[in-house]
Amino acid sequence: MDAILVTGGAGFVGLNLVEALLRRGDHVVVFGREATLPNPAPALFARLPGRLETIQGDVQDQAALRDLFRARRIGAVFPFAAITAGPAREAADPALVIDVNLKGVLATLAAARDAGTVRRVVLPSSAAVYGESAYAHPVLDEVTTPPAPITLYGVTKYAVERAGLRLAGAWGLDAVAARIGATFGPWERDTGLRDTLSLHLTLAEAAQRGEAVVIPAAPPAYDWVYVRDLVAGLLALLDAPDPPHRVVNLASGTDWAPHYPACLDALARAFPGFRWRHAAPGEAPSIAWNETRPRGVMANARAADFGWRPAFAPAAAVKDYAGWLLAKRDARLG
Ligand SMILES: NC(=O)c1ccc[n+]([C@@H]2O[C@H](COP(=O)([O-])OP(=O)(O)OC[C@H]3O[C@@H](n4cnc5c(N)ncnc54)[C@H](O)[C@@H]3O)[C@@H](O)[C@H]2O)c1
């Protein structure tokens, strides 16, 4: 069986993807900065039907990528290693962000081209490509909404999409770019390379500490996608025999703002010490909210053409996440 390469596979999205691939029996090769996966992933994943190899390396190292492809037959690639740089990091080291996020993906594609065995590449783009447009359009559509990335991270994601699809075409690779919406859920942690973690992680940590939180009186519109849904979408892009589109939003297409009360109630049911309330007039929220301006929601008609639609409504997603956190705490995972 050909292996599936996931670069950055020890990161948040990567771990969820690797877990889903192993669950269905795939041979998965993780390539990334970490020597091992974080606990409890190694023990948990060892019980799944698929086969896992973990290789430590840097996507800027073309020789290491070449060796990797020479040593095993790779049939599909998720070049997901990235630095999700915030303002301080992009200002301090812009070249590194470009080297990893863009050149690292292109180096992985070049190694895939040379191997000649790769049937599908799923490129990691992001909602960040919409940038300023996200505040000007109620629905963010892959074709009609102009990309206007703000951050250097968003610029590299748009470049990955355009350069990745362009070179994949020139190099005989079959690629699809996933514009991944803001995600949350199991395995999210601080890898030291993602400067803004999800709001849901912040809330879940407060819930686990049994704190009381004050949320904004009127949170702005925001589209989250639960990572288990996201991964199902990524697998749909991997498996599509004849992709109907080459750039695809993977997002819930739902404004979560009206759903925060039900989500927070779900957290409170799982962690009984946790309490929440809306801010009173003039009162500041007790936690940093991830956004102050309302954003459009991402269209998901193109993803539906791949047979994918999100399975989790907002509160159901948070309930599932809370169940995972409890199982992890009690070492009941798997
Ligand atoms: N988390 C989100 O909400 C989100 C949204 C849109 C797109 N994405 C994309 O999903 C992918 C994974 O992001 P994530 O949220 O899991 O981030 P993460 O920080 O949790 O994981 C990134 C992984 O990449 C690895 N990595 C970084 N630089 C590397 C290098 N030079 N060589 C090898 N490995 C390296 C890290 O060690 C880490 O394991 C990224 O391409 C990101 O742009 C994520």
The ligand as a MOL file (V3000), in Angstrom:
LIG
                    3D

  0  0  0     0  0            999 V3000
M  V30 BEGIN CTAB
M  V30 COUNTS 44 48 0 0 0
M  V30 BEGIN ATOM
M  V30 1 N -5.4360 25.6580 12.8260 0
M  V30 2 C -6.1710 26.3700 11.9670 0
M  V30 3 O -7.1960 26.9830 12.3640 0
M  V30 4 C -5.7900 26.3930 10.4960 0
M  V30 5 C -6.5840 27.1770 9.6480 0
M  V30 6 C -6.2220 27.2540 8.3040 0
M  V30 7 C -5.1380 26.5440 7.8070 0
M  V30 8 N -4.3920 25.7900 8.6650 0 CHG=1
M  V30 9 C -3.2190 25.0830 8.0920 0
M  V30 10 O -3.1300 23.7700 8.6070 0
M  V30 11 C -1.7470 23.3830 8.6730 0
M  V30 12 C -1.4450 22.8750 10.0710 0
M  V30 13 O -1.6190 23.9510 10.9950 0
M  V30 14 P -1.8480 23.6980 12.5480 0
M  V30 15 O -2.9270 24.5880 12.9940 0
M  V30 16 O -1.9480 22.2340 12.7820 0 CHG=-1
M  V30 17 O -0.4640 24.2610 13.1220 0
M  V30 18 P 0.5000 23.6510 14.2590 0
M  V30 19 O 1.4340 24.7360 14.6630 0
M  V30 20 O -0.3150 22.9910 15.3360 0
M  V30 21 O 1.2950 22.5310 13.4880 0
M  V30 22 C 2.2780 22.8490 12.5310 0
M  V30 23 C 3.2680 21.7140 12.4620 0
M  V30 24 O 4.2470 22.0230 11.4450 0
M  V30 25 C 5.5210 21.7130 11.9740 0
M  V30 26 N 6.5590 22.5310 11.3480 0
M  V30 27 C 6.6730 23.8820 11.3880 0
M  V30 28 N 7.7780 24.2780 10.7290 0
M  V30 29 C 8.3510 23.1690 10.2520 0
M  V30 30 C 9.5030 22.9140 9.4760 0
M  V30 31 N 10.3240 23.9130 9.0760 0
M  V30 32 N 9.7850 21.6450 9.1310 0
M  V30 33 C 9.0010 20.6310 9.5550 0
M  V30 34 N 7.9060 20.7890 10.2920 0
M  V30 35 C 7.5850 22.0480 10.6450 0
M  V30 36 C 5.4030 22.0210 13.4620 0
M  V30 37 O 6.4370 21.4160 14.2080 0
M  V30 38 C 4.0130 21.4810 13.7600 0
M  V30 39 O 4.0620 20.0990 14.0420 0
M  V30 40 C -0.9230 24.6200 8.3070 0
M  V30 41 O -0.4950 24.5160 6.9650 0
M  V30 42 C -1.9080 25.7550 8.4760 0
M  V30 43 O -1.6080 26.8380 7.6400 0
M  V30 44 C -4.6950 25.6990 9.9970 0
M  V30 END ATOM
M  V30 BEGIN BOND
M  V30 1 1 1 2
M  V30 2 2 2 3
M  V30 3 1 2 4
M  V30 4 1 4 5
M  V30 5 2 4 44
M  V30 6 2 5 6
M  V30 7 1 6 7
M  V30 8 2 7 8
M  V30 9 1 8 9
M  V30 10 1 8 44
M  V30 11 1 9 10
M  V30 12 1 9 42
M  V30 13 1 10 11
M  V30 14 1 11 12
M  V30 15 1 11 40
M  V30 16 1 12 13
M  V30 17 1 13 14
M  V30 18 2 14 15
M  V30 19 1 14 16
M  V30 20 1 14 17
M  V30 21 1 17 18
M  V30 22 2 18 19
M  V30 23 1 18 20
M  V30 24 1 18 21
M  V30 25 1 21 22
M  V30 26 1 22 23
M  V30 27 1 23 24
M  V30 28 1 23 38
M  V30 29 1 24 25
M  V30 30 1 25 26
M  V30 31 1 25 36
M  V30 32 1 26 27
M  V30 33 1 26 35
M  V30 34 2 27 28
M  V30 35 1 28 29
M  V30 36 1 29 30
M  V30 37 2 29 35
M  V30 38 1 30 31
M  V30 39 2 30 32
M  V30 40 1 32 33
M  V30 41 2 33 34
M  V30 42 1 34 35
M  V30 43 1 36 37
M  V30 44 1 36 38
M  V30 45 1 38 39
M  V30 46 1 40 41
M  V30 47 1 40 42
M  V30 48 1 42 43
M  V30 END BOND
M  V30 END CTAB
M  END
